[in-house]
Amino acid sequence: MLIIKNIYFNLLAIQISLIKFFKKIYFATNFYNKSLISKTPQQFYFHPNPFLLATITNYKRFSFKISEIDPNIFWVEQKNQKEQKDLHNFLWLNLIDRKNDGKSIQKIINIWMMKNSKYKINIWESSVISKRIISWILNVDIILNNGMFDFKRKFLTSIITQANHLKKNFKFENNYSKRIEILTALLLTGLVFKEYEENYNIAIKELEKLVKNFFDQDGFPLSRSPNDLIFFSKYLLLNQQCIKDAQKYLPDFLESTIKKNFTCIKKILTPDNQMPLFNGGVEEDLKKIFDHVDILDIEKKDQKNIIGGIQVLKYKNNQIFFDIGEPPNKSFSKSYQSGPLSFEYHVDGSKIITNCGFGYNISSKAVLLSRLTSAQSTLTLNDTSVTKFERNRLINKTFGNSIKNTFKISQFAFSENKDKIESVALHDGYQKEFGCLYKRKLLINKLENNLKGFDEITKKNSKPISYCLRFHLYPGLTAVKTMGGNSVLIQLSKNKSLIFTVKNENILLEKSIFLGSNKILNNTCVSIYGKLVDKDKIICWEIKKNI
């Protein structure tokens, strides 16, 4: 069955690649470019709030004064494709001086329109076009202020030409992230131009389909990615606010989904105001989005502590985020990381145990490292990851990086009483290759106010294997082994430290890397390791305050 599936995906990838190849040739023809020309709008029906752009971007790269740059050299060739896309999507417009840079912006856009009025591969890529349309519309007040009639007409024509390209091709876009960008751009054109209200109706209809297909009943992405939760919430919020500003009827599905999204965000928000670093999670400045979280009427009575397969355990100054979810469907797995039963631990508002994060802000190599089970705070056997990822370049290029195998989570149990909070789960990800089952129990002792862990490896054959339990410490924390050799002192600050202790096991401090930021950071990893032949194994460890 697996071979048949691989053959199917290979043939489908070849078909899609050929279609894309011939479409790019067609897009470059005069015939296609003429087909994008339609009626130029007379004017903007309303001007959306330009500060809404800040909700979908945290750009800091282009903090410059446009008035000090020669527009004639602004569009010189960029060093790489990413830099080119960053410049051509115009999201940097929300950083300009709105009082003094208007004339310079008009010159820059005018030169852009002269050079790029027809399809060009990277500059007219769907995500770049979508962001460009969104940014142009949200910044129209400064772009058209005191502009000449000819410039205004060319500007409006350019927006519609690009929107027509998106409208002709959005159904061929399988990437949900790019799809919501496209629909947001179309929605905005339908709101601000009366002549193109059809774009609004199309966008609303397709947004409803997207929401239905991409989120679970709680409003969490089926990709199980906290990063996707933030990304899609921002775009849905932008759509909502623009619809309200235009005094249009707000669809019920949009209001309901946004409320669910932000409820999920609030449920898994860490004490340091971040998302936990599971399955594509990265550290991001969420300040701008928090204002909207606070104003939403989120149900306080909902005591559900599992969102998107992430369980949240809280007691006083202890907070744990525990990944007890199964891997997503192959089509939603582009950001999945192979870390079942990994956890993150916070004490007194500071993160102590972390996962390494998803390195997409750094490099493709960092992304590859991020996917390894060893980059998560959980168990690895024979230095092998639980999940196998697709290595076929054609399939990855066509469908995005995806998983090849799956596993099951079972024996889940949760209990809480006056003495303790306890959560248990088991996964069979190592059963096929090594004949092993892995069960993890996390226990917060309320009486002693500490964390205990019990990691059980059940072995069903006599083949020797090596095991390693990793606990990645957050960057900046220092750790040293104690004289006894079975514990580690973790220094949080000058007068505050924790003791990590394990019974009857080898413990090692290793150098590690943290990939959840915009650059690679060094950190320390506490590792428990050993060999297993024909016996089951229970590894007991504890983290408590050093008194």
MARZAFI-375714 format. One line per 5 residues: their letters; for each residue x, y, z of C-alpha. Coordinates in nm, 3 decimals, padded with zeros to 5 digits. Example, Ala and Ser with C-alpha at 12.3 -4.5 7.8 and 13.67 -1.06 7.14 Angstrom:
<sites>
AS = 01.230 -00.450 00.780 | 01.367 -00.106 00.714
</sites>
This chain:
<sites>
MLIIK = 00.000 00.000 00.000 | 00.286 00.240 00.088 | 00.455 00.172 -00.248 | 00.129 00.240 -00.433 | 00.087 00.568 -00.242
NIYFN = 00.443 00.675 -00.326 | 00.387 00.599 -00.694 | 00.061 00.795 -00.686 | 00.222 01.101 -00.522 | 00.516 01.087 -00.764
LLAIQ = 00.288 01.079 -01.068 | 00.070 01.354 -00.923 | 00.378 01.567 -00.846 | 00.503 01.524 -01.203 | 00.163 01.623 -01.341
ISLIK = 00.137 01.933 -01.119 | 00.497 02.036 -01.197 | 00.434 02.012 -01.571 | 00.114 02.215 -01.540 | 00.300 02.483 -01.342
FFKKI = 00.581 02.488 -01.597 | 00.348 02.545 -01.891 | 00.141 02.796 -01.694 | 00.450 03.009 -01.628 | 00.523 03.014 -02.000
YFATN = 00.160 03.112 -02.066 | 00.163 03.384 -01.798 | 00.459 03.552 -01.972 | 00.270 03.591 -02.303 | 00.107 03.915 -02.419
FYNKS = -00.219 03.725 -02.466 | -00.237 03.639 -02.095 | -00.134 03.986 -01.978 | -00.406 04.140 -02.197 | -00.660 03.902 -02.038
LISKT = -00.586 04.059 -01.697 | -00.692 04.407 -01.812 | -01.041 04.508 -01.700 | -01.232 04.817 -01.599 | -01.028 05.062 -01.389
PQQFY = -01.212 05.164 -01.069 | -01.313 05.528 -01.040 | -01.204 05.570 -00.678 | -01.162 05.407 -00.338 | -01.498 05.358 -00.167
FHPNP = -01.326 05.391 00.172 | -00.971 05.398 00.311 | -00.897 05.110 00.552 | -00.700 05.180 00.868 | -00.329 05.161 00.767
FLLAT = -00.227 05.051 01.116 | -00.406 04.718 01.061 | -00.102 04.619 00.855 | 00.095 04.592 01.179 | -00.117 04.289 01.279
ITNYK = 00.020 04.074 00.996 | 00.384 04.180 00.993 | 00.662 04.239 01.241 | 00.897 04.388 00.982 | 01.203 04.559 01.125
RFSFK = 01.437 04.493 00.835 | 01.338 04.809 00.640 | 01.356 05.078 00.906 | 01.474 05.359 00.682 | 01.363 05.702 00.564
ISEID = 01.233 05.670 00.209 | 01.292 06.041 00.146 | 01.666 05.986 00.188 | 01.683 05.715 -00.083 | 01.708 05.782 -00.455
PNIFW = 01.394 05.619 -00.613 | 01.593 05.552 -00.930 | 01.822 05.306 -00.751 | 01.559 05.163 -00.513 | 01.482 04.870 -00.745
VEQKN = 01.837 04.762 -00.819 | 01.886 04.387 -00.819 | 01.860 04.236 -00.471 | 02.119 03.994 -00.336 | 01.888 03.693 -00.309
QKEQK = 01.534 03.576 -00.376 | 01.417 03.632 -00.018 | 01.542 03.990 -00.016 | 01.371 04.046 -00.349 | 01.038 03.917 -00.218
DLHNF = 01.072 04.122 00.101 | 01.112 04.438 -00.102 | 00.847 04.366 -00.366 | 00.571 04.270 -00.122 | 00.572 04.631 00.014
LWLNL = 00.495 04.527 00.372 | 00.768 04.768 00.477 | 00.527 05.056 00.399 | 00.397 05.045 00.756 | 00.739 05.162 00.878
IDRKN = 00.771 05.478 00.670 | 00.735 05.837 00.790 | 00.377 05.906 00.684 | 00.425 06.283 00.701 | 00.732 06.323 00.484
DGKSI = 00.770 06.018 00.259 | 00.458 06.046 00.040 | 00.620 06.190 -00.275 | 00.910 05.946 -00.259 | 00.669 05.653 -00.225
QKIIN = 00.481 05.767 -00.537 | 00.807 05.776 -00.736 | 00.911 05.432 -00.610 | 00.573 05.277 -00.695 | 00.562 05.452 -01.032
IWMMK = 00.900 05.304 -01.127 | 00.785 04.964 -01.001 | 00.473 04.979 -01.222 | 00.680 05.071 -01.529 | 00.917 04.779 -01.473
NSKYK = 00.674 04.513 -01.346 | 00.335 04.572 -01.506 | 00.353 04.227 -01.669 | 00.399 03.885 -01.511 | 00.742 03.804 -01.367
INIWE = 00.804 03.474 -01.190 | 00.917 03.580 -00.839 | 00.767 03.927 -00.831 | 00.425 03.791 -00.933 | 00.434 03.491 -00.703
SSVIS = 00.092 03.460 -00.534 | 00.208 03.539 -00.180 | 00.412 03.840 -00.294 | 00.123 03.980 -00.501 | -00.126 03.928 -00.218
KRIIS = 00.088 04.110 00.037 | 00.159 04.388 -00.213 | -00.212 04.446 -00.280 | -00.290 04.438 00.093 | -00.012 04.686 00.171
WILNV = -00.102 04.920 -00.117 | -00.468 04.929 -00.018 | -00.398 04.980 00.352 | -00.153 05.261 00.273 | -00.355 05.425 -00.003
DIILN = -00.396 05.748 00.195 | -00.025 05.829 00.170 | 00.029 05.670 -00.173 | -00.239 05.875 -00.351 | -00.214 06.191 -00.143
NGMFD = -00.165 06.486 -00.385 | -00.079 06.240 -00.661 | -00.124 06.328 -01.030 | -00.431 06.191 -01.214 | -00.219 05.973 -01.441
FKRKF = -00.040 05.812 -01.145 | -00.371 05.742 -00.967 | -00.516 05.573 -01.274 | -00.205 05.359 -01.328 | -00.204 05.266 -00.959
LTSII = -00.570 05.155 -00.956 | -00.521 04.965 -01.281 | -00.217 04.786 -01.140 | -00.407 04.673 -00.829 | -00.691 04.531 -01.039
TQANH = -00.457 04.364 -01.290 | -00.277 04.184 -01.008 | -00.606 04.097 -00.836 | -00.736 03.950 -01.163 | -00.428 03.727 -01.179
LKKNF = -00.500 03.603 -00.826 | -00.868 03.548 -00.906 | -00.785 03.341 -01.215 | -00.544 03.115 -01.028 | -00.631 03.094 -00.657
KFENN = -00.809 02.758 -00.696 | -00.479 02.601 -00.801 | -00.310 02.709 -00.476 | -00.296 02.416 -00.229 | -00.089 02.595 00.034
YSKRI = -00.339 02.717 00.295 | -00.111 02.998 00.415 | -00.082 03.144 00.065 | -00.452 03.084 00.006 | -00.562 03.300 00.298
EILTA = -00.327 03.576 00.179 | -00.484 03.562 -00.167 | -00.838 03.569 -00.030 | -00.755 03.864 00.196 | -00.622 04.059 -00.103
LLLTG = -00.936 03.980 -00.308 | -01.162 04.067 -00.016 | -00.999 04.408 00.020 | -01.034 04.489 -00.350 | -01.402 04.398 -00.326
LVFKE = -01.447 04.625 -00.025 | -01.270 04.935 -00.155 | -01.391 04.919 -00.518 | -01.768 04.912 -00.582 | -01.702 04.789 -00.936
YEENY = -01.541 04.472 -00.799 | -01.778 04.367 -00.521 | -01.773 04.025 -00.684 | -01.419 03.981 -00.545 | -01.554 04.030 -00.194
NIAIK = -01.827 03.770 -00.244 | -01.579 03.518 -00.386 | -01.337 03.577 -00.098 | -01.604 03.532 00.170 | -01.729 03.211 00.012
ELEKL = -01.377 03.067 -00.016 | -01.278 03.184 00.334 | -01.568 02.987 00.477 | -01.445 02.675 00.295 | -01.090 02.735 00.419
VKNFF = -01.203 02.770 00.780 | -01.408 02.451 00.756 | -01.119 02.251 00.608 | -00.825 02.390 00.807 | -00.945 02.416 01.170
DQDGF = -01.073 02.159 01.417 | -01.388 02.212 01.622 | -01.194 02.414 01.881 | -01.053 02.650 01.618 | -00.701 02.501 01.623
PLSRS = -00.525 02.433 01.288 | -00.526 02.070 01.173 | -00.151 02.113 01.116 | -00.123 02.123 01.499 | 00.106 02.422 01.461
PNDLI = 00.086 02.710 01.713 | 00.261 02.923 01.452 | -00.019 02.854 01.202 | -00.271 02.947 01.473 | -00.111 03.291 01.507
FFSKY = -00.064 03.340 01.132 | -00.423 03.260 01.034 | -00.568 03.447 01.331 | -00.391 03.763 01.215 | -00.533 03.742 00.864
LLLNQ = -00.884 03.656 00.980 | -00.866 03.948 01.222 | -00.753 04.181 00.941 | -01.049 04.069 00.730 | -01.288 04.120 01.019
QCIKD = -01.168 04.471 01.097 | -01.177 04.581 00.732 | -01.531 04.446 00.688 | -01.641 04.640 00.996 | -01.470 04.957 00.871
AQKYL = -01.654 04.920 00.540 | -01.981 04.884 00.736 | -02.057 04.552 00.570 | -02.238 04.260 00.730 | -01.988 04.047 00.921
PDFLE = -02.039 03.676 00.841 | -02.113 03.460 01.144 | -01.848 03.201 01.055 | -01.576 03.467 01.060 | -01.676 03.605 01.398
STIKK = -01.708 03.257 01.545 | -01.375 03.133 01.408 | -01.182 03.436 01.531 | -01.325 03.393 01.879 | -01.226 03.026 01.878
NFTCI = -00.877 03.108 01.745 | -00.808 03.361 02.017 | -00.952 03.132 02.282 | -00.693 02.873 02.169 | -00.418 03.136 02.180
KKILT = -00.511 03.237 02.532 | -00.528 02.874 02.645 | -00.174 02.786 02.534 | -00.009 03.125 02.586 | 00.306 03.072 02.791
PDNQM = 00.398 03.280 03.097 | 00.655 03.468 02.885 | 00.379 03.561 02.634 | 00.490 03.319 02.362 | 00.352 03.010 02.194
PLFNG = 00.497 02.675 02.308 | 00.757 02.549 02.058 | 00.572 02.249 01.917 | 00.525 02.163 01.548 | 00.646 02.475 01.373
GVEED = 00.641 02.704 01.676 | 00.879 03.001 01.686 | 00.927 03.292 01.919 | 00.743 03.599 01.795 | 00.647 03.943 01.923
LKKIF = 00.276 03.895 01.994 | 00.222 04.231 02.160 | 00.009 04.377 01.878 | -00.223 04.078 01.878 | -00.264 04.068 02.258
DHVDI = -00.481 04.380 02.257 | -00.736 04.191 02.050 | -00.713 03.885 02.276 | -00.800 04.097 02.578 | -01.107 04.260 02.424
LDIEK = -01.263 03.931 02.315 | -01.531 03.782 02.537 | -01.358 03.450 02.604 | -01.551 03.202 02.811 | -01.398 03.172 03.156
KDQKN = -01.603 02.862 03.238 | -01.433 02.646 02.973 | -01.194 02.430 03.174 | -01.068 02.229 02.876 | -00.692 02.185 02.916
IIGGI = -00.612 02.017 02.583 | -00.600 02.233 02.270 | -00.464 02.106 01.938 | -00.310 01.803 02.110 | -00.126 02.028 02.359
QVLKY = -00.216 01.971 02.723 | -00.166 02.251 02.975 | -00.094 02.163 03.340 | -00.087 02.444 03.596 | -00.026 02.472 03.965
KNNQI = 00.087 02.795 04.135 | 00.419 02.891 03.976 | 00.449 02.567 03.774 | 00.321 02.541 03.418 | 00.371 02.251 03.176
FFDIG = 00.287 02.220 02.807 | 00.267 01.851 02.708 | 00.241 01.728 02.347 | -00.001 01.435 02.357 | -00.128 01.469 02.000
EPPNK = -00.087 01.236 01.704 | 00.078 01.360 01.382 | -00.144 01.551 01.141 | -00.262 01.427 00.804 | 00.016 01.422 00.541
SFSKS = -00.133 01.725 00.361 | -00.113 01.931 00.684 | 00.231 01.815 00.800 | 00.470 02.069 00.642 | 00.561 02.212 00.986
YQSGP = 00.531 01.896 01.193 | 00.817 01.812 01.428 | 00.887 01.460 01.545 | 00.845 01.509 01.919 | 00.553 01.308 02.062
LSFEY = 00.528 01.333 02.442 | 00.777 01.620 02.450 | 00.708 01.893 02.705 | 00.801 02.247 02.803 | 00.828 02.357 03.165
HVDGS = 00.797 02.704 03.319 | 00.875 02.803 03.678 | 00.801 03.149 03.821 | 00.723 03.278 03.471 | 01.057 03.164 03.323
KIITN = 01.096 02.883 03.072 | 01.325 02.606 03.199 | 01.273 02.304 02.970 | 01.211 02.384 02.604 | 01.201 02.229 02.260
CGFGY = 01.452 02.366 02.010 | 01.190 02.545 01.797 | 01.137 02.550 01.421 | 01.422 02.711 01.226 | 01.233 02.849 00.926
NISSK = 01.346 03.203 01.014 | 01.706 03.085 00.993 | 01.764 02.844 00.702 | 01.640 02.527 00.532 | 01.912 02.333 00.715
AVLLS = 01.784 02.468 01.047 | 01.434 02.347 00.954 | 01.573 02.000 00.885 | 01.745 01.992 01.226 | 01.425 02.117 01.391
RLTSA = 01.235 01.811 01.273 | 01.460 01.561 01.450 | 01.322 01.394 01.762 | 01.652 01.478 01.932 | 01.562 01.849 01.899
QSTLT = 01.264 01.793 02.131 | 01.254 01.725 02.506 | 01.154 01.360 02.479 | 01.288 01.008 02.412 | 01.499 00.891 02.117
LNDTS = 01.603 00.531 02.046 | 01.925 00.454 01.855 | 01.943 00.823 01.758 | 01.639 00.767 01.533 | 01.346 01.004 01.494
VTKFE = 00.995 00.877 01.561 | 00.858 01.024 01.238 | 00.999 00.968 00.891 | 00.980 01.263 00.652 | 00.939 01.265 00.277
RNRLI = 01.279 01.291 00.104 | 01.159 01.298 -00.256 | 01.254 01.647 -00.376 | 00.982 01.658 -00.640 | 00.709 01.567 -00.391
NKTFG = 00.840 01.816 -00.134 | 00.864 02.092 -00.395 | 00.509 02.021 -00.513 | 00.328 01.955 -00.186 | 00.568 02.100 00.071
NSIKN = 00.765 01.895 00.327 | 00.549 01.615 00.462 | 00.558 01.306 00.682 | 00.573 00.949 00.550 | 00.458 00.750 00.852
TFKIS = 00.228 00.793 01.149 | 00.182 00.660 01.504 | -00.086 00.634 01.769 | -00.121 00.793 02.112 | -00.298 00.574 02.367
QFAFS = -00.346 00.506 02.738 | -00.401 00.877 02.795 | -00.508 00.957 03.150 | -00.538 01.276 03.351 | -00.616 01.320 03.718
ENKDK = -00.600 01.594 03.978 | -00.660 01.595 04.351 | -00.547 01.802 04.648 | -00.201 01.639 04.645 | -00.103 01.619 04.278
IESVA = -00.171 01.676 03.910 | -00.086 01.380 03.689 | -00.090 01.321 03.313 | 00.003 00.998 03.132 | 00.025 00.905 02.763
LHDGY = 00.187 00.636 02.546 | 00.299 00.636 02.182 | 00.387 00.342 01.953 | 00.614 00.533 01.715 | 00.909 00.303 01.788
QKEFG = 00.716 -00.024 01.786 | 00.759 -00.121 01.421 | 01.134 -00.055 01.402 | 01.247 -00.141 01.757 | 00.957 -00.330 01.914
CLYKR = 00.927 -00.064 02.186 | 00.643 00.134 02.338 | 00.707 00.461 02.521 | 00.495 00.588 02.809 | 00.553 00.920 02.986
KLLIN = 00.398 01.033 03.314 | 00.434 01.395 03.429 | 00.340 01.467 03.790 | 00.322 01.801 03.969 | 00.348 01.737 04.342
KLENN = 00.137 02.008 04.507 | 00.268 01.937 04.855 | 00.635 01.968 04.757 | 00.570 02.206 04.464 | 00.798 02.018 04.225
LKGFD = 00.784 01.820 03.898 | 00.841 01.448 03.871 | 00.867 01.239 03.555 | 00.839 00.866 03.490 | 00.951 00.752 03.144
EITKK = 00.875 00.388 03.071 | 01.017 00.191 02.776 | 00.839 -00.141 02.716 | 01.046 -00.376 02.502 | 00.899 -00.671 02.306
NSKPI = 01.219 -00.828 02.168 | 01.576 -00.899 02.277 | 01.758 -00.672 02.031 | 01.986 -00.428 02.217 | 01.902 -00.062 02.176
SYCLR = 02.040 00.264 02.308 | 01.807 00.522 02.458 | 01.843 00.891 02.533 | 01.607 01.124 02.715 | 01.680 01.488 02.636
FHLYP = 01.580 01.794 02.836 | 01.679 02.108 02.644 | 01.737 02.406 02.872 | 01.626 02.749 02.757 | 01.913 02.967 02.621
GLTAV = 02.082 03.172 02.893 | 02.041 02.912 03.168 | 02.361 02.761 03.303 | 02.394 02.409 03.438 | 02.664 02.206 03.618
KTMGG = 02.674 01.846 03.737 | 02.687 01.802 04.112 | 02.954 01.604 04.296 | 02.722 01.304 04.333 | 02.701 01.268 03.956
NSVLI = 02.329 01.192 03.941 | 02.197 01.549 03.947 | 02.240 01.884 03.773 | 02.223 02.233 03.923 | 02.033 02.470 03.692
QLSKN = 02.105 02.835 03.768 | 01.811 03.066 03.696 | 01.951 03.383 03.852 | 02.203 03.486 04.113 | 01.989 03.370 04.404
KSLIF = 01.762 03.115 04.240 | 01.837 02.765 04.111 | 01.676 02.425 04.046 | 01.803 02.072 04.098 | 01.743 01.811 03.826
TVKNE = 01.786 01.462 03.974 | 01.765 01.112 03.824 | 01.791 00.776 03.998 | 02.036 00.504 03.889 | 02.100 00.647 03.542
NILLE = 02.382 00.803 03.345 | 02.339 01.178 03.317 | 02.528 01.409 03.083 | 02.540 01.778 03.001 | 02.567 01.835 02.627
KSIFL = 02.592 02.138 02.404 | 02.280 02.202 02.201 | 02.132 02.469 01.973 | 01.811 02.669 01.994 | 01.636 02.737 01.661
GSNKI = 01.319 02.913 01.770 | 01.450 03.266 01.718 | 01.587 03.454 01.416 | 01.934 03.309 01.464 | 02.098 03.000 01.607
LNNTC = 02.156 03.027 01.982 | 02.367 02.799 02.199 | 02.208 02.623 02.494 | 02.261 02.325 02.722 | 02.089 01.987 02.713
VSIYG = 02.052 01.751 03.009 | 02.066 01.396 02.870 | 01.985 01.066 03.038 | 02.125 00.775 02.836 | 02.190 00.402 02.848
KLVDK = 02.142 00.066 02.674 | 01.851 -00.174 02.691 | 01.865 -00.545 02.597 | 01.569 -00.756 02.702 | 01.420 -00.569 02.998
DKIIC = 01.160 -00.299 03.032 | 01.280 00.027 03.180 | 01.131 00.302 03.397 | 01.341 00.619 03.429 | 01.248 00.840 03.725
WEIKK = 01.356 01.203 03.741 | 01.268 01.514 03.939 | 01.303 01.893 03.908 | 01.275 02.090 04.231 | 01.391 02.417 04.382
NI = 01.738 02.420 04.532 | 01.695 02.524 04.894
</sites>
